[in-house]
Amino acid sequence: MIFISSSCVKNEKIADSVKELAELGYGNIELSGGTTYYNGFEEDLQRLKQEYNLNYLLHNYFPPPQEHFVLNLASLDAEVFKASVEHCLRAIALSKQLGCDKYAIHAGYFIDLKLREIGKELSKDDLFDQKEATNQFNTAFEELKDIAGNDLALYLENNVISGPNHKTYRPENPLMLTDLAAYNTMRERLDFNILLDVAHLMVSCNILDKPFEQELQVLAGKTDYIHISNNNTILDENKALNRNSSLTEMLRKIDLKNKTITLEVYESPEKIMTSFQTVQELIDAS
């Protein structure tokens, strides 16, 4: 099943993004960040779900908080951690109300990212004590899994370490879960499902000098939930996927049947549709 991220279109209100995508013909919509809180957005989502016969998933920074912050369950700042847990609890509750079967959050950060730096070059900050931050993250995630129960599967999305941010922090990595080695290390202490963001992995493997195609095949075999977009392997650009790209050729070698796939293409409606058709062809050929 192919979902389209609500972040593929730019509106202040989530209802406007959902309606725009629904009227373009997409029936599966992943609700993600980029919109502003307003009273009644939950009712709007239920109404649109019925009106257009939609399926939803919630992702990471959704629902929109009344006051924006950077979600980080590994934060050792008490206020950031508390806000992160409360956000996840709201997302779990709304996921159940909307009939979702998955909810994914980004793996943690060993720094507190600034709002203005999200998706951009990071300033240099002191890293948290990694053992303490990891323990806190693992405990919080286990507790959230218990609350989600058997009817809502929780996932962790792999982070992306860009070229500029690697240069700022090397030899340290300020982000959890950026590659296969980090996945294996995390799995030793935490039972989790990975939401594999292919574009994140492509950048991280290039920057960390890891074999992308090999890691893609291994990690894709460990999950049923994948995010897809394309980029220049240096920055996460959310570009379209086309039939002739090298990434498409790599994806042809992966069995995509029975996986939930979300497109995160921040380009024109035509390029979103081209990406959708390309992924559908890959699924059909699997």
NORZILIN-V857741 format. One record per residue. N is the residue number from 0. RES is the residue in one small letter. NEAR is the number of other ideal C-beta (glycine too) atoms within 8 Angstrom. D_LAST is the distance of its C-alpha to the last C-alpha in whole Angstrom. Layout:
n=[N,N]
res=[RES,RES]
near=[NEAR,NEAR]
d_last=[D_LAST,D_LAST]
This chain:
n=[0,1,2,3,4,5,6,7,8,9,10,11,12,13,14,15,16,17,18,19,20,21,22,23,24,25,26,27,28,29,30,31,32,33,34,35,36,37,38,39,40,41,42,43,44,45,46,47,48,49,50,51,52,53,54,55,56,57,58,59,60,61,62,63,64,65,66,67,68,69,70,71,72,73,74,75,76,77,78,79,80,81,82,83,84,85,86,87,88,89,90,91,92,93,94,95,96,97,98,99,100,101,102,103,104,105,106,107,108,109,110,111,112,113,114,115,116,117,118,119,120,121,122,123,124,125,126,127,128,129,130,131,132,133,134,135,136,137,138,139,140,141,142,143,144,145,146,147,148,149,150,151,152,153,154,155,156,157,158,159,160,161,162,163,164,165,166,167,168,169,170,171,172,173,174,175,176,177,178,179,180,181,182,183,184,185,186,187,188,189,190,191,192,193,194,195,196,197,198,199,200,201,202,203,204,205,206,207,208,209,210,211,212,213,214,215,216,217,218,219,220,221,222,223,224,225,226,227,228,229,230,231,232,233,234,235,236,237,238,239,240,241,242,243,244,245,246,247,248,249,250,251,252,253,254,255,256,257,258,259,260,261,262,263,264,265,266,267,268,269,270,271,272,273,274,275,276,277,278,279,280,281,282,283,284,285]
res=[m,i,f,i,s,s,s,c,v,k,n,e,k,i,a,d,s,v,k,e,l,a,e,l,g,y,g,n,i,e,l,s,g,g,t,t,y,y,n,g,f,e,e,d,l,q,r,l,k,q,e,y,n,l,n,y,l,l,h,n,y,f,p,p,p,q,e,h,f,v,l,n,l,a,s,l,d,a,e,v,f,k,a,s,v,e,h,c,l,r,a,i,a,l,s,k,q,l,g,c,d,k,y,a,i,h,a,g,y,f,i,d,l,k,l,r,e,i,g,k,e,l,s,k,d,d,l,f,d,q,k,e,a,t,n,q,f,n,t,a,f,e,e,l,k,d,i,a,g,n,d,l,a,l,y,l,e,n,n,v,i,s,g,p,n,h,k,t,y,r,p,e,n,p,l,m,l,t,d,l,a,a,y,n,t,m,r,e,r,l,d,f,n,i,l,l,d,v,a,h,l,m,v,s,c,n,i,l,d,k,p,f,e,q,e,l,q,v,l,a,g,k,t,d,y,i,h,i,s,n,n,n,t,i,l,d,e,n,k,a,l,n,r,n,s,s,l,t,e,m,l,r,k,i,d,l,k,n,k,t,i,t,l,e,v,y,e,s,p,e,k,i,m,t,s,f,q,t,v,q,e,l,i,d,a,s]
near=[6,11,13,14,13,16,9,11,8,4,9,5,11,15,10,9,14,15,10,10,13,14,6,9,5,9,9,11,16,13,13,12,9,7,10,6,7,6,3,6,13,9,7,12,14,10,8,13,11,7,7,9,6,11,9,12,16,13,13,10,8,12,12,12,9,4,4,5,9,10,12,12,14,14,13,10,7,6,6,12,14,8,11,14,11,8,11,12,10,9,13,14,8,11,14,10,8,11,7,11,7,12,15,12,13,9,13,12,13,13,10,10,10,8,8,5,10,8,4,6,8,13,7,5,8,4,10,11,7,8,6,9,14,12,8,12,13,10,8,12,13,10,8,13,8,7,8,12,6,3,6,13,8,15,14,15,16,18,13,13,13,12,9,8,11,12,7,10,11,6,2,7,10,12,11,13,12,13,12,9,7,12,13,8,8,13,9,6,7,9,4,10,10,14,13,14,12,14,16,14,16,13,17,15,13,10,11,11,5,10,6,12,7,7,13,13,10,9,14,11,7,8,13,6,13,14,15,13,17,10,13,5,7,9,8,11,9,10,10,11,15,10,6,4,9,5,10,13,8,11,11,8,6,11,4,11,6,3,9,10,13,15,17,14,13,8,8,5,6,6,10,15,9,11,15,12,8,12,14,9,9,12,11,6,6,8]
d_last=[13,14,18,20,23,27,28,26,29,33,35,38,37,34,34,35,31,30,31,30,27,27,29,26,24,22,22,21,23,23,27,28,31,33,35,39,40,42,43,41,38,37,38,37,33,34,35,33,30,32,33,29,27,26,23,25,24,27,26,29,32,32,34,36,39,43,43,41,40,38,36,36,36,37,40,44,45,46,46,43,41,43,41,38,38,40,37,34,36,36,33,32,35,33,30,31,33,30,28,25,24,23,25,25,28,28,29,33,35,38,40,41,39,41,40,41,39,35,33,36,38,39,43,44,45,46,43,43,44,40,41,43,40,37,39,40,36,35,38,37,33,34,36,34,31,34,35,32,32,29,28,27,25,26,24,25,24,24,27,27,30,31,33,36,36,35,38,40,40,39,39,39,35,36,33,31,28,27,25,24,27,28,25,27,30,30,28,31,33,31,28,26,22,21,20,18,19,17,20,23,22,21,25,26,25,27,30,30,29,26,23,20,17,18,19,16,14,16,17,13,13,16,16,14,16,15,17,16,19,20,24,26,25,29,29,26,27,24,23,21,17,17,15,17,18,17,15,13,12,12,10,7,8,7,5,6,6,10,11,14,14,17,18,21,22,26,26,27,26,25,23,21,20,19,17,15,14,13,11,10,9,6,5,6,4,0]
